């Protein structure tokens, strides 16, 4: 994983001597600067790589990643050379760029970064970190001669760095309140930002059923003469959780709508694609030492509410929660949703200094709880407990730490993974 170091600014003349990954790493403190001007100017300098293949864009608050993964799997099973761009990564940064089902090759990643670095130097434009990651996707996917890319929107939609493409389809997963300082403090305001990915010629599909949200989506689509399909749950999911059925149904319906444009898609390839979808850190289930362990991001209130029924119905008691969350989330709301479901709780800090303090979380957890700031030690303590089930959640950073931890045990042959 790339780590932030003290580096010259990419706009500094010394930036030209930085290695590709050091140059990218130096952007990590660039913050969020909404707007598409930098993206468009850099893409012009790069020769418009995003126009060299078809794209599908997926916006929403939760469920974007699993929807993207399912749709990419369907397209790949249909015989297309695919690309998948998602965020964040859980363990290795190369997870963000998947080409034909495989993480990007390190040499290809370096080559894409070098091209972007030269374009930034030539134009004098310094992209934000997320803009750079997105530009790398456009470059690498074009270089790999991909036929179609599935792009996950980072935040919002209208001003997100991904929203420079003219997609074949615009998918909108469930919308909730998140990033309100940027997207607005009502569902209608957030929906307007998410619906900004709708452009002329796109097939528009959503699993949202809230009338206010659907109205916003329909109004945006009407400006571009696009019909909106509201997708109901119709398909079994290979991913755990009732809410995942909605994500799979959205991907399947999108594939069915796209068959007239992408004729290699068949009923069989859709079925194979759904069956073969894998999306880590989202209700991922492992077994270790007789315990049942579940790993999920559950990183905001909307996600916590969606996952609570699954925990209540499927995670056997006595059950323990290992919990860490970012300070900028609705910490109390997520805690109030998840904490009552568990018999004991360990609070931790997956990504200091952005994490909520483990001691502060302890105050929300009640008597049968302990603070263990280091995630690995928190996992160790959970495994030593007498609880039958362990649920790890509250942040995708924590999910990534858990995957890294248990994968290391798997490599040593310490446990059996389902």
Secondary structure, DSSP 8 states (H G I E B T S, - for coil): ---------TTSGGGGGS-HHHHHHTTTT------SHHHHHHHHHTT-GGGSSEEEEEE-SSSHHHHHHHHHHHHHHTT--EEEE-S--SS-GGGGEEETTEE--HHHHHHHHHHHHHHHHHHT----HHHHHHHHHHHHHHHTT-SEEEEE-SS-STTSTTTTS--SEEEE------SHHHH-SSHHHHHHHHGGG--TT-EEEE----HHHHHHHHHHHHHTT--EEE----S--SSSSHHHHHHHHHHHHHHHHHTTTSTT--HHHHHHHHHT---TTSSEEEEETTEEEEE----SHHHHHHHHHHHHHHS-SSEEEEE--BTTS-HHHHHHHHGGG-SEEEE--TTTTTB--HHHHHHHH-SSEEE--SHHHHHHHHHHSS-SEEEEES-HHHHHHHHHHHHHHHHTT-S---
